[in-house]
Amino acid sequence: MTEPWAVVIGVGNDYRSDDGVGSAVALQIEQLGIPGVLVSLSDGEPTTVVDIWAGMDLAVVIDAVRCEPSIPGRVRRSDFDLLQQAGTASSSHTLGIQDALPLGRALGRVPGRIVVIAVDAACLDLGVGLSEPVAAAVPHAVETVITELRRAEPTNRLRR
């Protein structure tokens, strides 16, 4: 068994419509069975996220965001700062991954690098299932995650 060097964390709540996009993307990554890549689902609670990503070379976090202006289904990649830019985008959770980094630093439990794949949400109301624009964005978000894994993978196992 290959020692994990990266983790893909799908953040969200499948019972809040588009908030389930993190899970949808992470589960598709898990089906690929990439050696050395751990896949985990999280509700975004900071201590859980810190425990998941501790000691990894790379953490790729997928989350739904609320944006102004909003373009439902837009997929953006950021080196963690996207969720910390006030007024631009924020996680759909009160406490979440934006709070995990300071906690992880305080505990000495941060990965080598954190990449956030943010998907603009159309609807975060109670309900199961993604809106059309967010569901249509899942394949693009999956490919964005794979691109990040390829960039960081030390032995090029993900190269085609």
VENLIN-V466179 format. One record per backbone hydrogen bond with DSSP energy under -0.5 kcal/mol. NH is the residue of the N-H (numbers start at 0). CO is the residue of the C=O. Records with the same first field share a line. If there is no record, write none. Layout:
# VENLIN-V466179
NH: CO ; CO
This chain:
# VENLIN-V466179
4: 35
5: 35
6: 57
7: 37
8: 6 ; 59
9: 7 ; 39
10: 8 ; 61
11: 41
15: 12
16: 126
17: 122
18: 15
19: 16
20: 17
21: 10 ; 18
23: 19
24: 20
25: 21
26: 22
27: 23
28: 24
29: 25
30: 26
31: 27 ; 28
32: 28 ; 29
36: 33
37: 5 ; 35
39: 7
41: 9
47: 44
48: 44
49: 45
50: 46
51: 47
52: 48
53: 49
55: 52
56: 4
57: 4
58: 112
59: 6
60: 58 ; 114
61: 8
62: 116
64: 118
65: 89
67: 87
72: 119
73: 70
75: 73 ; 117
77: 115
79: 77
80: 78
82: 79
83: 80
84: 80 ; 81
85: 83
87: 84
88: 84
89: 65
91: 63
98: 95
99: 95 ; 96
100: 96
102: 98
103: 99
104: 100
105: 101
106: 102
107: 103 ; 104
108: 103
111: 55
112: 56
114: 58
115: 77
116: 60
117: 75 ; 115
118: 62
119: 73
120: 64
126: 14
128: 13
134: 130
135: 131
136: 132
137: 133 ; 134
140: 136
141: 137
142: 138
143: 139
144: 140
145: 141
146: 142
147: 143
148: 144
149: 145
150: 146
151: 147
152: 148
155: 152
158: 155
